[in-house]
Amino acid sequence: MGWHYRKSIKLGPFRLNLSRHGIGQSFGNRRFHVSRTPDGRAYVTVNLPGGLHVSKAIGKRSRYHRH
């Protein structure tokens, strides 16, 4: 079984997300935010009333590298 660590530090509209994989960051509010993962992927998320949310990866960085 693996171990997990996650800590979030809020700095106004910015948030630093610390995990064992590295440091990610996000910007926005409860309804709309943009985030970047420790490995460089970026997402835009919109939370809609009723518990629905839409998340879309942005940018050109791919999770899988092909050679």
C-alpha positions as CSV (number, residue, x, y, z in Angstrom):
1,M,0.0,0.0,0.0
2,G,1.4,3.4,-1.0
3,W,1.5,6.5,1.1
4,H,-0.2,9.8,0.4
5,Y,0.4,13.4,1.4
6,R,-1.5,16.5,0.5
7,K,-1.5,19.9,2.0
8,S,-3.1,23.1,0.6
9,I,-2.0,26.6,1.4
10,K,-4.4,29.4,0.4
11,L,-2.9,32.8,-0.5
12,G,-5.9,35.0,-1.5
13,P,-7.3,33.7,-4.8
14,F,-4.1,31.6,-5.2
15,R,-3.6,28.1,-3.7
16,L,-0.4,26.1,-3.5
17,N,-1.1,22.3,-3.4
18,L,1.7,20.3,-1.9
19,S,1.9,16.5,-2.4
20,R,4.5,13.8,-2.5
21,H,4.5,14.3,-6.3
22,G,5.5,18.0,-6.0
23,I,3.9,21.4,-5.9
24,G,0.9,22.4,-7.9
25,Q,-0.9,25.7,-8.0
26,S,-4.4,26.9,-8.7
27,F,-6.1,30.3,-9.2
28,G,-9.8,31.1,-9.0
29,N,-12.8,30.7,-6.9
30,R,-15.4,28.0,-6.1
31,R,-17.2,28.3,-9.4
32,F,-14.2,28.7,-11.8
33,H,-10.5,27.9,-11.4
34,V,-7.4,27.2,-13.4
35,S,-4.9,24.7,-12.0
36,R,-1.5,23.3,-12.9
37,T,-0.4,19.9,-11.6
38,P,3.2,19.1,-10.4
39,D,4.0,17.4,-13.7
40,G,3.0,20.5,-15.8
41,R,-0.5,19.6,-16.9
42,A,-3.0,22.5,-16.8
43,Y,-6.8,22.3,-16.3
44,V,-9.7,24.7,-16.3
45,T,-12.6,23.7,-14.1
46,V,-16.2,25.1,-13.9
47,N,-18.4,24.0,-11.1
48,L,-22.1,24.3,-12.0
49,P,-25.1,24.4,-9.6
50,G,-26.5,21.0,-8.6
51,G,-23.1,19.3,-8.2
52,L,-22.1,19.2,-11.8
53,H,-18.6,20.2,-12.9
54,V,-16.7,20.4,-16.2
55,S,-13.0,20.1,-16.4
56,K,-10.8,20.5,-19.5
57,A,-7.1,20.0,-20.0
58,I,-5.4,23.0,-21.7
59,G,-2.0,23.6,-23.2
60,K,0.2,21.3,-25.3
61,R,1.9,19.3,-22.5
62,S,1.0,15.6,-22.8
63,R,0.9,13.2,-19.9
64,Y,2.6,10.5,-22.0
65,H,5.7,11.2,-23.9
66,R,6.3,9.4,-27.2
67,H,9.7,9.1,-28.8
